[in-house]
Amino acid sequence: MSSTTTVGPVPVVDLVGLLRAVVEGLVEGEFWRLSGQESADSLEEMELAFRLLEFARCRELADFHARDIAGQEAGLSTEAFLQARLRLSPAEAKARVRSAHELVGAVSVSGELVEPELPATAGAALSTEHVRAIGQAMKKLPPAVGVRERAEAEEFLAERSRDMDPNRIRVLAKRLHAVLDPDGTLDEDKPERRELIFRPDVGGEKPQVTVTIALDDLRGKRSDDTSLPRPGAGTVGTGAAITAEAARRIACDAAVIPIVLGSQSEPLDIGRATRTIPTGIRRAVVARDIGCVHPGCTAPAAWCQTHHVKHWANGGSTSLNNLAMLCHHHHWVVHHEGWHIVFLKGIPHVIPPPIIDPRRRPRRNTMHDQPGLPSG
């Protein structure tokens, strides 16, 4: 690496040497001297620094590959160089070169600059696994999705990645696909590749499957007014996304129980407060929460308990604005580990303990949301 290559006034080679010295100092750091809160803050700052370093490595690798340094010096591909010099597996070497193309771009054979495939992701300082999850999601979008919608989809996933781990981003990406393709043309939504079989005997009645979807989407109404929300997807009781077309298939032979939603998508009051939770009120809580309200939890309503935010014994009412869905694990967490539930605009939010967020800002679980793109 040439010492004349600079980032600002300092040569890159000197910065890399300084970086190694700092990291070696951290390796010998007396972390035991930190308070619990200081240690938590340090781990967060170190993770951010690591992600920025990952992006810097992508930038250099993109340049290394564009100049074909490995080919000119040793007749090797960039991937082969990474395997030999850095002792990477073939899969990891290929993945790193791919990430460099996605985040930084490349230079074509003719010398033209090829723009990065994931520009919004590049600016979000995300982990390598986040980048791969978003890249895979973008590749699965159907060809009919336009350039603008693709850009908005990537921006949406990159923004959500600031608060979600890669596995949750993959779940969110599936729901995003259903929004972008409400009529179910994606291969993974075709009947021959998806099957759901029920065998409960419920007194001769058909099994019950809960599907939550807007009425206009169920009816297949479309408006030419671009200011209106785009036709969206629904969700089944497990929290999984389902296209509007698939919901219409289910509704062909089903009893439909309507629940009226307000402007903030909160179910309107459907019953008076009682000590026990009536079926109607629980249905309203399920329609609002879909599943566990704890941030990042994907547990569906069927796995959840209906929690009184203010305990009934302490004067809390059995009403919509005092009930929230919690899975067994997070029900215990809320009772014993310092998490609290509050309602903002009729929607449950969770306040974490100081070790998670010293400012104790309310968080909402977005894992059960129907994705909406920035333009609609």
Salt bridges, closest charged atoms under 4 A:
GLU24 OE2 - ARG20 NE 3.18
GLU30 OE1 - ARG33 NE 2.40
GLU47 OE2 - ARG51 NE 2.87
GLU54 OE1 - ARG57 NH2 2.69
ASP63 OD2 - ARG67 NH2 2.81
GLU92 OE2 - ARG96 NE 3.03
GLU92 OE1 - ARG132 NH2 3.19
GLU102 OE2 - ARG98 NE 3.35
GLU102 OE2 - LYS139 NZ 2.94
GLU117 OE1 - ARG98 NH2 2.86
GLU129 OE2 - ARG170 NH1 3.77
GLU149 OE2 - ARG230 NH2 2.99
GLU152 OE2 - ARG148 NE 3.32
GLU159 OE1 - ARG162 NE 3.38
ASP165 OD2 - ARG168 NE 3.27
ASP183 OD2 - ARG222 NH2 2.72
ASP183 OD1 - ARG248 NH2 3.27
ASP189 OD1 - ARG194 NH1 3.05
GLU245 OE1 - ARG249 NH1 2.23
ASP253 OD2 - LYS206 NZ 2.23
ASP289 OD1 - ARG288 NE 2.64
ASP357 OD2 - ARG361 NE 2.90
ASP369 OD2 - ARG364 NH2 2.67
